[in-house]
């Protein structure tokens, strides 16, 4: 069962990496540009965007993109393939640890929840820092909490994994790891040493090369500033992460209700993870600046707790059927997603699509399997149906996204006339950075009376004005 699910997830994660160009998110083309520039220049220490040092994030993602570029991959494939492969490798590791620590049934359920959840899926497709950090951080937690026999070696492995998490997203994983570090008796010194061994050299070298400018941006603006500074323009209310968590676990959201059962916390491993989840959620919610990706590192622990809760739940057939029932919404999500990415989720035209009712036979099959005391088969059926549904969503939505949201199609159609083009008013930052990526340079903003070709916002995308 595990191999079948991992094979389905591999197909799902790798199938559409290049079907949508850059422009859905402002970070992805920026990070891809830095990785490509790193591969071309051979400077693996100082990240550079359009020739200028860029210190907002550490280099792990840039290194991954640069390595893929050196091998021969290009553009979206070079940026996204390493992230997808890392996600799949972590999922296989995730299953193996949980199978040894709990049972094959709990491991399969946790794998199904995490691997097909909306949050993990979305970030496994994008070349941003959240998935590399979350995978390395969660792997460090699993080794620290569950590999207790060989304390010294597991402490070093934990520290090495934590070091890579730091190289993915700076010091956030350190803060999130503190509760685990405090209870990791006999491992603390090895964990700290391993993390410093991996993350220390780059921080030292980039500081020696660039001086205080590095720490001013990297630490004070991007780390301390995210806690209480409004200048980063990501201010959200304290409760912001509650709906994000509910949506991120789709279609397994109904299982959250099982967390109210006290019986699941009789297991000290589950209660420890539950306490950590609450502390981490409160800590992240205290930040002035909040982004959905910050919550990704909580999903592996949440998947474990939910899997154990389901394994101990009465009337499992109803719980798994409720999750499968949410798949009915997938076609409706497909219809509203392009508008949501362009105009925002609250402005998108969300309409229920009756085609989602085609998932009702899946719901019935899941219900019957669980009722006949075959919960593992029921979970596998629901997970495979979710993977298939997301695959169909990709086939339908990605060409639309490539035309409406990505700038790749616009660039390919107009590249011969864009050598001296400038950016008109109102262009989204995501589109601006994507255009810079495809142009391999920073496009200027249009000035008064400019006679260059103007890239303008038009209904359904971008348009080029002022060319012969």
C-alpha positions, 0 to 999 in steps of 0.5 A: 500500500505504501509503495502504491501511494508513494508512486501515485504521489511521485506521478502527481508531484512531478507531472506538471512542474513546467506546465505553468510559467513563473508569475504566480508568486513574486518569490519564485522568479526571484529565487530562480533568478538568484539560483541561475545567476549563482550557477552562471557566476560560480559564486556560491557564497553571495546570492545576487539578484540582477547583479546586486547582493540579495541577503533576504534568505539563506542559500539552500534553495539557490544552491538546489536551483544552481545545481539543477541548472548546472546539470542541464535543467532550465527555467521552471524545471531547474527551480521546481524539480529539486523541491519536488524531489526533496518533498518525495524523499521526506515523505518516504523517510516520514513513513519509514520512521512512523512505521517503526515508531507506531505501526504501518497503519498509522504511518500510511494514514499520516503519509496520506494526510501529509502527502495529499494535503492542500498545503504540502502539495502546493508548496511541493510544486513551488520553488520557494524556501518553505518546503525545504525548511519544513522537510529538513526541520520535520526530519530533525524533529523525527530523529530527535523525538523517535530515535532515542537508542543511539543518543550521540549519533541521533543528536548529530544527525538531528543537528545536521538536519537542523543546520540544513533547515537554517540554510533554508530559512534562517533562524525560524527553525531554531526558534521552533526547535527550542521545545524539542531541544529542551527535552532532548536529554543527552543530545543537546550538545551534539545537536548544537554542534551539528547545526553549527557545523552545517550552517555556520560556514556559509554565514561566516563566509558571506559576512566576511565578504559583505560586512555589516550589510549582510547582517543588517538585511538578513538578521535585523530586517528579515528576522527581527523585523518579521516579528514586529515591523509593519514595513514588510507589508504582511500584517495579519490578525492574530487568528490568521493561521487558524483558517490557514491550517484548516485549508492547508489540511484539506481534504483531511480537515474533518479529522481535526474534530478528533483532537477533542478526544482525551484518549489520544493523549494517553500516548506521551509521544502524541501529547508531546507533539500536541503541546509542541503544535500549540506552542508553535502556533501561538509563537507564529501567531504572535508575529506581526507579519504572517504568511501561509508558508510559515505554517508548513513546518507544522503540517508533518506533526499535525499529520502524525497526531491526526493519524493516531487520533483516527487510528483510535477513533470509533466509527472510523467509516464516518470520519474517513467518508467525511474527508472523501466527501470534501473531494466533491469541492475540487472542480469548484476550486478549479473554477475559482483558482485563476481568479483567486490568484489574480484578484484575491480569494475573496474577490474570486467567483466561487461557484459550485460545480456539479461535476464534483458529484462524480466523487460520490462513488469514491465516498461510498467505496471508502465508507464500505471499506471502513465499515468492513474494518478495512481502514487502511484500504479506506485511507488508501482509496481516499488518498488515491482519489485525492491524488487523482482529483488534484491531477485532474485539477492540474490538467484543467487549471494549469493551462489557464494559469499559464495564460492568465497569471503566468507571464511566460506565454506573454514573453514567448509571444513578444520576446522579439519586441521586448529588448527595449521594453519598459514596465507600465503602471499597475503590474503585479510584483509577481509579474514584474519579477517573472518578466525580469527572469525571462529577460535575464535583466531588470526591466525599467519602469516607463518614464514620462514620454518614453518611446519604448514598448510599454508592458501594460496591464490588460484584461486577461493578462499583459499587453505590449503597447507602442511597438511597430 
